Amino acid sequence: MPASEEQQSRLFKAAEAGDVPEFQAAAAAIDGDIRGLHASNGADCLHIAAFAGCTELCKFLLDDMGFDLNAQDCGGSGSTPLVLAISGKHWDTAELLLSHGADVNRQGSGEAAAAPLHLAVAEGQLELAGRLLEAGASPNQQSGSGSPLMLAAARSNSEMVELLLSHGADANESSRKGLSPLFMAIVTGATECVQQLVKAGANVNARALGAFTPLHVAAEGGKAEVAEVLLQAGADPEAQDDHGHTPARVAGMHGHRRVVELLLRRAGSGDRAATAARAAAAASAAAGPEGNIDAFMKSSKEALKQREEAAASSRSDSAAAAAAAGGSAVVHIPEPELADEALADTFKRKGNEFFSAGDYEGAAGLYKLALSHWTKNAVVWSNRAACFLRLARHEEALQDARIARTLDTRYVKAWYREGRAAEGLKRYEDAAGAYYQAAQLQPENDDFIRLTKEMIVEGRKEFQAQQAQQAAATGSAPSAASPGPAAEA
């Protein structure tokens, strides 16, 4: 007779609790082989016990019950007991499974599935990673997060990087976007990891999507020490990305003067913009090296402003087209370039560190990387909006905040940041609407009501000023009416 639901429930609960006597009693009450029983999520008893960290029960199931050490669950993930033990952060259980000969290279199904080594690296478990490598784990096995070395570099874990390299990890293994471990180390500012990878033969002139090089990435983040390491290893200071910008130009755009000085000293005459800047400086009163740098920084900022204005104009045109077609602008949530929620979380956490340290430009760059791997996390969009607000890039802040509150309509911070961005753009009606939504979600917060009222007043002032201008132009009396939608708010 098949096991009843009640019997199976008792068995699975005992497996999760790690209660060996209770498990034995529950198993004895069932006719037939309990190894073929699976919970609703596709896990058998060994899967359940491993994920719960029930080491003693796992040993009993393997030694006395004959459970399959490397069985993959039937729930779609295809996880093995070893993968589940490491996922649950149960290192003793993982050690038991390894001592019984668990397959260290078997990973689950699906693009984002990780092998045991990926998980150990992600958790920073150096000793466990060493055990897995000694047991034959491939240091170059790919998952949705890339190779184990990419994960170690993304987490600035120099000890893990050294361990993986010593076991044959490929320093030039890259993702489909062209991102290698070196790019990851540079993004997180891990100078020691950069040095390790360069020493291991990492290509310092590799190209990722957008044709940017490791030196471009270091320049954008203002990482002068990293840039020096790359230059000494042969990085090309005159390489151009898809926009035709050299690393020095990128550094100038983001206000990193020290990096600009370093790169211009090493560059020749290949950067036409730099040459033009020098010529302009020489023709003006800004004589000498400092004048050249000042002119270069100024022209770089102007180039960045032009790009941002062009991008903002493009977004506005798209929004206007959407509004004309459907009555309101449609908030579009892009798909990730390479879906990997775990890697996205890594970049998000690193971005949070940069934000807390006051490096809003760096934080925004890390949040951008997070969003290239996962776009459904409202917090990341909202956090990047906060960076843009600090940098007075209100149009970009507005776009990100709107995506955040679209993903989570009850996310108060997203509505507040949308209001801040709209206010910065002097779109008082939009700002009032966003603050009003925040007030509805958090009625005890008097500030939101105050801000809503302030935006209505500012909107009325602006409307009346426009009316006065029109009256002056036409000779008619101005209307006392305020704009309808803002007044309604």
N, C-alpha and C positions, 0 to 999 in steps of 0.2 A: 504493500500500500504506500502511495506517495506520501511524503511528509506533509502535514497540514501547515497552514499558514502560522498557526500558533506555535507549532513545534519549530518551524524555521526561524520565527521571530526570537524564540528563546535561545536558539543556537547562535544566531548572529549577535544578539546582545551579549552573550557570554564571550564571544570572540572579541568584541569591541572592548569589553571590560577586562579581558585577559584573565578571567577566572577559570583556571584549569579544572578544578573539581566540578564546577557548574557546567563547564563545556562538556566534560566527559559524561555527566548525567544527561545533558540535553542530547548528546550524540547517541547515547545508549537507548534513548526513547524513540529513535527514528529507525525504521526498517530501511535497509539499503545503504548505499555508499554516499556519505555526506560530502565527499569531494566533488560531487557533481552539482551540489546546491549552490545557487548564486543569489545574492541579494538583488534588490530592484535596480541598483546601479551597476550590476554585472560583476561584482566582486565576490570571490569565494571567501571561505573562512580565513585562509592565509593572507589574502589581500587585506581583509578587514583588520586582522591582528597586527600586520606589519605597519599599516597606516596609523594605527592607534599606539604603536610602540610597545606592544605586549610581547616582549622578547621571550619570556618563559613559555608562553603559549605557542609562539612561532616555533620554538625548538621542539615542543611536543608534537605539533602538527607535522613537522618534517621528519623527526626521528621515529615517532610512534604511529602516525596516521598516514604517512606516505604522500603528503601533498606535493604537488609539482612546484619546485623551487622557482622555476622560470615561467610559470603560467602567466599569460596576459589576461587582464580582466575583459569581460564581454560587454562592457558598457560603452565602448566607443573610443576610449582613450588608449586602450591596449597596454596599460601600465603593468609592470611586473611588481612582485613584492619588494624588490630592492628599490625600484623607483619610488614606490609609495612610502617606504620607510624613510628615505632621504627627504622626500617632499614633506613628510610630517616632522622632520628634524629629529628623528630618533636614531642617533648615531650608534648606540649599542645594538639596536635591532639590525641596522645595516651591517655592522661588523659580524653579527651572527650569520646573516645570510651570505656574506662574503666567505666566511669560514666554511660554509657548506657548499661553496662552489657556484654561487650565483653568476649568471651571465652578465658581465660588466658592460657589454656593448649593446645589449638589447634595449631599444627604446620604443616608445609607444607609437601609435599611428597618428597621422595628421602632420601638417607642415610645422606646427609649433611644438611637436613632441620632442622631449629632451631625453638624453641618455643619462645614466647615473653620474658620470663625470661632470656634465653640464650643471647638474643640480648641486653637486658638492662645491664646484667653483663658485656658483652663484651665491651660496651660503657662506663662502669664505672658509670652508672646512679643509684646511691644508693637509692635515694628517689623513683624513678620509680620501682626499684626492690622491695622495701618495699611494694609499693602499689600492685604490682602483687602478692606478697606472701600473703598479707592480703586478696586479692581477691580469693585466693585458688590455686595459681600457685604451681606446684610440685617442691620442691627444688632438687629432684632426677631424674627429667625427662631427658632422654638421647637424644642427637643429635649426628651428626657426630663429634662434638667437645667434646663429653663426657658430663658430668653433669655440671650444672651451677657452682658448687664448683670447678671443675677442671679449668674452665675458670677464675674464680676469683683468684685461686692460681697461674695460669700461668701468670696472669697480676700483681702479687704481691700486690693485693688489700686487705689489711688486714681488712678494714672496711666491705667490701663486704663478705669476708670469715666469719667474725663474724655474720653478718646478716643472712647468709645462714645457718650457724650452729645453730643459735638460733631458726630457723624455721624447724629444723629437717633434715638438709642435712647430708647425710651419708659420713663420713670422709674416708671410705674405698671403696667407689664406684670406680671401675676401668674400663679402656677401655679394648678392646680385646687384646691389647699388654701387659696388666697387669699394665699400668701406672695409678696411683692413684693421687688424689690431692696433696698428700705429695711429690710425685716425681716431680710434676710440680713446687711446691713451692721451692724445693731444687735446681732445674735446674736454676731458676731465682734468687736464692740467697736471697729469702724472709724469713729471719730468724723469723720475727714476725709471719708470716703465718705458718711456720713450727711449732712454739710453740703452736699456736692456734689449729692446726690439731692434734698434739700429745696429747694435753690436751683433745681433743674431742675423743680420742681413736684410732687415725690412727695407723695402723700396721707398726711399724718401721723396721720390718724384712720381709716385703712383697717382693715378687719376680716378676720382670718383665721379658720380653723376654731376653734371654741371662743370666738369673739367677742372674742379678745384683740386689742389694738391695738399699734402700735409702742411706745407708752409702757409698756404692760404688760410687753413683752419687755425693755425697758431697765430697768424696775423689778426684774424677776426676777433679772436679771444684775448688779444693783447698779451700773449704769453712769450715774452722776450727771451726767457731762459730756454724754453723749448725751441724757439726759432733759432737760437744760437747753436743748439745741439744739431738741428737739422741742417743748418748751413755748413757746419763743420763736417757733416757726413755727405755733403755734396748736393744738397737741395738747391734747385734752380730759383734764384730770387727774381728772375724775369719771366717765369712761367705765367701764362695768362689763362684765366678761366673763360667760360662761355661769354661773359660780358666784355672780355678784353682787358680785364683788370689784373694787375700783378699783385703779389702779396703786399707790397708796400702801399699800393692804392687801397686795398681792402683795409689795411691797418689804419690808414688815414681817414677813411670813411667812418670808422668807429672810434676815432679820437685817440688812438694808441701811439702817441708821439715817440715813445722810446723804441717801439718796434719799427716805426717808420725810419728813424735815424739809423738803426741797425741795418735794415734792409737796403736803404739807399746807399749806405757806405759800401755794401757788398755788390750792388747792382751796377751794371754798365750803363750804356745809353739806350738800352732796349725799350725802356718805358718812355714812350713819347710824351705821355702826360707829365711825367716827372721832369723831362727835359724842358717842356713848355713852361712848367711852373718855375723852374730855375731861371729861364730866360725872362719871364715876367718879373721875377723878384729882382734880377740884376738890373732890369730897366727901371725899377722903382727905387725908392730910397732904402729898401730892405736889402742892404748889402751883406755879404758874408754868408756862412753856412746856416746861421739861425734864420736869416731871411728866406733862404731857399726852403728850409723846412716849414716855416710859417706859410709860405705861398703854396707849398704842396698840400699841407693840411687843409688850408682854406679851399683849394680847388677840389680836394677829395670830398669834403663835406658838401660842397655844391653839387658834385656828381651824385652823391647819395641822395640829396634832397630831390634832384631831378628824377631819379629812379622811383623814389617813394611817391612823388606827385603823379608820375605816370601810372604807377600801380593803383593809387587811390582813384585816379580818374577812370581807370578801367573798371574798378569795382563799382564806382558810382554809376557808370554807364550800364553795367549789368543789372544793378539794383533798379535803375530807372526802367529798364526794359522789362524786368520782372513785374514791377509795379504797374506798368502800362498794360501788361498782358493779364495780370490776375488781381489787380487792385492793391497789392502790397508786395514789398520786397520779400523774396523767399530766402530763408537762411539755409545755405547749402552746407552740409557736413561732409567733407571729403573722405574718401576711403584711404586707409593707410597704404603707404608705398610697399611695405613688407610687414604684414601683421605679426606682431610679437608683443603681447601684453606685458610679459615679464621684463623684456628689455626696455620697453617704454617706461615701466615703473622705475627701472634703474636710472634712466635719464631724468625722470621726474624728481627723484630723491636728490640727485646731484644738483639739479636746478634749484631745488629748495635750499640747499646749502649755499649756493651762490647768491640767491635772493637774500638770505639771512645775513650774508656778509656784505650786502649792499652792491654787489656786482650784477646790476639789472640787465646789462647787455649780455653778459655771460649766461645768466639764468634764462633769458629769452632764447638764446641759442640752444641751450640744453632742452628746454621745453619744445623747441622746434623739432629736435631729434626724437623726443618722446612721441610727438604727434606724427612723425613719419612712420612709427610702428604701431600706434593705436590712437584712434581719433574719437573714441566713444567715452572718454573720461572727461567729464565736465570740469573737474578740478584743474586739469592741466591747461585747458583753454582759459579758464578764469585766472589762473596764476600768470599765464603769459600776458593776459590783459592787464594785470597789475604791473608787470614789468613795463609794458608800453606806456601805461599811465605815468610811471615814474620817469620815463624817458620823454614825456610829452609827445608821444606818437599816438594821438587820440583816435585817428581813423582806424589804425590797426587794433587799438584797444577795443573800439566799438565792435568791430567784426568778431573778435575773439569772445567778448562778453556775450554777444548775441548767440553765438554757437553754444556757449556754456549754458545759458538759461534755456536754450531750445532742448539740449540734452537732459536737463534737469530743471523743470519749470518751477520747482520750489527752492531753488538754490539762491538764497538771499544775496550772497556776495556777488553773484553774477549780475543780478539786477542792479545792485548798487554800483558795480563797476561800469555797467552799461550807462547808467545815469551820469557818472563822473566823465566818461568819455564823450557822451553827447553834450554835456555842459561845456567841456573843453572846446568842442567844435561850435559852440553857441547855437546848438539845436535844442533850444529850451523846451519845446513841446515834447520832443523825444525824451529829454532828460526827466521832465515832470512825470511822464508815463512810466519810465523805468523806476524812479524813486517811489511812485505810488504803488507799483507792484511789490516792491520790497516792503513797503509799509503794510500792505495787506497780509504778507507772509509773517511779518514781525510787528504786530500792532502795538506792542509795548515799547517799541523803539521810537521815541518822540523825534529823533533826528530825521527819520525818513519823512515824516509828515512835514517837518520844518523845511526840508530840502524841496519837497514837492511844491509847497507854497512859494518858496523862493523862486523856483523855476517858472511858476505861473506868473509871478510878478515880473521877472526878467523878460519872459515872453511877451507880456502885455506892454512893457516898456519898448521892446523892440518893434512890436506891431504899431504902437502909437508913433514911434519915430519914423517908421516907414510911411505911415499915413500923413505925417507932417511934411515929409519930403515930397510926397505926391501932391499934397495941397499947395506947397510952395511952387511946384512945377506947373500946376494947372490953374492955380488961383482960386480953388474951392476950399471950403472949410473942412478940416479933418474930422473923421468920425471918432467917437469916443469908445466905439466897440473894441473889445479885445478879441484875439483869435479864438474861434469856437472850441476846437479840440483842447487847447491848453486850458481854457477857462473851465471846461467840463471836468478836467482832471482835479 
